[in-house]
Amino acid sequence: MIEELLFALSTFGAVFAIVNPIGAASFFVVLTKDYPPDLRMRVIRRAVIAASGTLVLFGLLGNYIFMIFNTSIPAFRIAGGILLFMIGFSMVQGERPKSQLTVQDREEALEKEAVGIVPMGIPMLAGPGAITTVLVLITNAAEPQLDLLKMVDVFFAIAATMIITFYILRSSDGMFRRIGRMGIYAFTRIMGLLLTAVAVQFVILGVKGAIDLYSIHP
C-alpha cells in the first residue's frame, strides 16, 4: 500500500513538474495579452483539452504512434524546438505572432483560438518532455508485469495536473495585471528570449537523443 502511494505521489510530481503550468502561465499572458476575456477562456479550454488528449493518447498508444509514422522522441523534440524557436524569435523582435492580429472577422477569431492548441497545448504543456515522461511512467507500470493500479495512477496524475493547470491559467491575468502594458511588452521580450532558449534546449536534446539512438540502432 505504501509503495503504491509513493508511486502515485511520485508520478503526479513528475507529470506536474514537466508540464510546469506556472511557467506556461507567463507565456499564456504574453500570447493572449490583447484577447477579450471570453476568447481567453476558449483558448484555455482548448489548451487543456489538447494537452490532456495528447498525453492520454501517447500514454495509451505512444509507442505504436511513433512506429506507424516511423518517427521517434528525438525527432519530436527537434520539431517542437523549431516551432517554439519561431514563436520566441518573433516575441524577442517585438513582433506579434499571426495569432495576435486584431480581430476583424470570424476567421481571425478562429485563428486566435488556435493558440490554445499550438503552441499552448502542444508543445508548451504537452511537449516532448511531458510525452517522454508519460511513456516512461507507463512503461514502469507495465514492467515486469502489468499493474493496472499503477496505470490508473499515471492517468490520474495527468488529469489532476490538467485540472490545476486550468485554474492557474484562468487566474494568470490577475497575476500579471499589476505590471501594466509597458511591463507586458518588456516581459514579452524576456519571455521570448527564454522561450528561444527552451527551444534550443529541445533541439539539443533531440539531436543528442538521435545520435544515441542511431549509433546504437543504425
Stockholm file with secondary structure:
# STOCKHOLM 1.0

chainA/1-218         MIEELLFALSTFGAVFAIVNPIGAASFFVVLTKDYPPDLRMRVIRRAVIAASGTLVLFGLLGNYIFMIFNTSIPAFRIAGGILLFMIGFSMVQGERPKSQLTVQDREEALEKEAVGIVPMGIPMLAGPGAITTVLVLITNAAEPQLDLLKMVDVFFAIAATMIITFYILRSSDGMFRRIGRMGIYAFTRIMGLLLTAVAVQFVILGVKGAIDLYSIHP
#=GR chainA/1-218 SS CHHHHHHHHHHHHHHHHHHCHHHHHHHHHHHTTTCCHHHHHHHHHHHHHHHHHHHHHHHHHHHHHHHHTTCCHHHHHHHHHHHHHHHHHHHHTTCCCGGGSCCCSHHHHHHHHGGGIIIIIIIIISCHHHHHHHHHHHHHHHSSSCCHHHHHHHHHHHHHHHHHHHHHHHTHHHHHGGGHHHHHHHHHHHHHHHHHHHHHHHHHHHHHHHHHHHHHCC
#=GC SS_cons         CHHHHHHHHHHHHHHHHHHCHHHHHHHHHHHTTTCCHHHHHHHHHHHHHHHHHHHHHHHHHHHHHHHHTTCCHHHHHHHHHHHHHHHHHHHHTTCCCGGGSCCCSHHHHHHHHGGGIIIIIIIIISCHHHHHHHHHHHHHHHSSSCCHHHHHHHHHHHHHHHHHHHHHHHTHHHHHGGGHHHHHHHHHHHHHHHHHHHHHHHHHHHHHHHHHHHHHCC
//
